[in-house]
Each structure stands twice: as structure tokens, then as C-alpha cells.
Amino acid sequence: MRPVVVVHGGAGQWRVDERRRQEVKKTLADAISEGLLAAERGSALDAVVAAVEYMERSGVFNAGYGSVYAIDGRVYLDAGVMDGRTKRAGAVAAVEHVKSAVRLARYVLENTDHVIISGEGAKLLATKAGLLDSAHRFYTEEKTQRFQELLQEAMQGRWHYKKVVRLFGDTVGAVAVDRDGNLAAATSTGGVWLKWPGRIGDSPIPGAGFWAENGVAAFSATGIGEVIIMSMLSLRARDEFLKTGEISKALGNAVAYATEAYGPDTVGIIGVDHRGNPAYAYNTAAMARGWGKQGEIYVDL
């Protein structure tokens, strides 16, 4: 089997100019290339971590260095990974100043007995893993200006939570199947603008923000975290795949459930099945996404 990597950079309105659009598409394509290279050398787990870490480092999306500010003006990161071969997951939540939240999530998976580690405990683990970084890397003049604008909107009563999907991408994720048929998933985010410190979204929660299971499929979700959690979107997509046997239909059914229960402009999801078929679905205006295998890469926004 030829490895397949699928990525997303968030669901939302994506009202951006052409320069920004091309930047997003190039970053997605490069992330896929990184994932495929890692898959050729190693496993599906290597592939999703490499792809997501590339997007975290890019600063283009709301993950890693591009993460948005909480209500206290600080940046808190969430991430999770799952190895479909072992059916084990690792995740971190509400952690600051980490070079790569997805790499730290993998560290939890491979070096602890836990699934999710948060806050100061995750930061302590990052120290042991050599993954702490300088705080200033996560702050920019552009983001600080946007933060001040949103604070003003909130004080004037014009901010409401669904606006998160009208900004710029809100999560990054990747799913992959390797040459041996192993599946893996990874998701990483900076959360939502003006979130309360300590708020945890779907990205570090198995079954919500991500899921991978050999012989079935792998999934990574994006959108409003509370909706994804209450829908258990990734696990719902897994169950729909077991019913239908079609990855596209499974994702469509899962998103349709979230839309009916919580309304439009709320979620998106990508997936790849054990046969290497990629798919995506969303109920927002757009979703940054792409997929690739050796010699072929497709991206769209």
C-alpha cells in the first residue's frame, strides 16, 4: 500500500485575500509532503506528527506559533495523537511555551501511563522532553492588535462564540495510513480567541478531536470544540463508517448530526480509511484541507 496523508487547517469562513489563500495552500501542501516523507521512512504515527508539527511551526494557522490569545492575553495549547495499531492515545491540554504540542502529545503516548496531561504538569513534562520554547515566539503585533479589537467587541456586547469560525483557521490536523496499513491521527490547536484560561477543547480528547483504529479509519476534527465534544464527532464518524463502509458517507453523516443538533457553521472533519481513501466534510463556508500520496498532492480552500 502507498502511504496516504490527509491534512486540514481549520473550518470556517476563510474570507482571505489571494496572497493569504496561496500561503495557506502552500503550507498545507508542504505539510503533506513532510508527512509523506515521514511515512516513507517510518509509520503512520510519524507521518501525522510530522505534518501537524510543520503546520504548528508555520505560524499560518491557529496552532503552535500561530495560536490565538485567551482572555488573559496568554497562549494555551492543546494537542492529541492516536496510534491505530495499538489503539493508544496521548494528549496535552492548556500548556504554554511548547515548541510542538503534537510532539509533546506523542511523548505522553510513548513515555507515560496517561492519556491527557494538562497545565503545569504538561509544562513539566515538556521540560523533560526538551520541548520548552521562549514565550515571545507565540506573540506577534498582528495577533496582539486583533486581541485588542476583540476585547473591544466583547465589552460592547458584539462578541459571540460562533465568531471563532469567521476568523482564520481554528485547528490543524492530520490522518494517515502507512505502507503496512497502520492508521494514525493527530490534532493541534491554540483554542479560541478570548477563551477562559484552562478551557480545554476537543483537540486533546480521543473520540472528539481525533480517532484512529487499524482496520477501520482515522479522523481529525475542527471547529467549535464544545460542539465536537458533545457530538463526539470523530468516534461518531468511526461508527458511521462501520455502518456504511464508505468514508465520505461516514463523514457526511457525522457532520449532519452535528448540524442538526448544534446548527451550521460549527464543525469540519477529515478522514482516511484502511484502504487509503481520503475524505472530508464540513458545515462551514470553507475548510482548508488537502491530501496526498507519492507523486500526487491536492489542496483546496
Phi, psi and omega in degrees: 000138175276131179303145176232134177236132178238137181227161169219156177238022175110146176257145179170203179281324180051051175274087185232158178283174186294324179298314179294320180301314180292325177298316179296314182296320178295319180296319177299314181297318180293323178296319177299316179300317178298317179295318180294320178298317179294323179293322179295326182274336187214238190239176175299323178297317175302321184294312184290325178294316180297316181295314181291320179298323178299317180290326175298316183289335187294329185076002184280330184246170177278073177195153179055230184291344179268005187296148183274171187266141170283178184298336179269007178080011180252167182247124179238133186250145173234147175198154176211151176225154176218135177261113183293338180290315183265347186058034176247150181230158173219144183205157173229153183216145175051046181250144182250154166060041180253130181304317180211107180297326181290324176293324177293322176299319177295324178298319176300315180301314190266344187234005177226172175263009187255173174252310182235130173236135187235168170054227184296329177295321177291322179295321176297319178295323178298325177298315179296326183273357182070033186248007176285150180223170179291138184300324186297340180298339186262002185237136178224160177298321181297315180291322179296321177296317179296322178300315180296321178297317181290325175299318178297317178300317181296318181292335178268004178078017183257004178262132171220156197299326183292349178298342181304324183280357177259003179271232176239156191340143190245358181193155169238154179200164178210148171228153183206154168234135183260183185296339179265004180086007177285145181245152177206158179218150176211144179219143181213145183202161169261007178085218182236150175306138174064022176294156176287138177305133182093351176297135179240127180268203184279337191304325179266009186253111178302137181093335177260286183280344181196159175194143175214137183209116179305143181081354181236266183193175176229146187220148171220129186255164179207153180131209180281116188303319181296324177292317181296320178297310183292335176273345191044057195301316183291319178290326175297318177297321177300314180295322178294325177295320178296329179283315190263331184073008181234121185295319180297315180295321180299314179294319178299318180293321180295316179293323178299322177298313181297322179295315180295321184280324189232359175097169179285176179058043185233323190214162169210162182203145172243160178202161170218135181268177185291349176267356179092014178276122179271157177198165176205160175203150179200158178243018175260179180294327183204166172212130175285122184203165177188167177209161179198160169220175186308121178085357182220124175224132179232132176226155180204158178208000000 
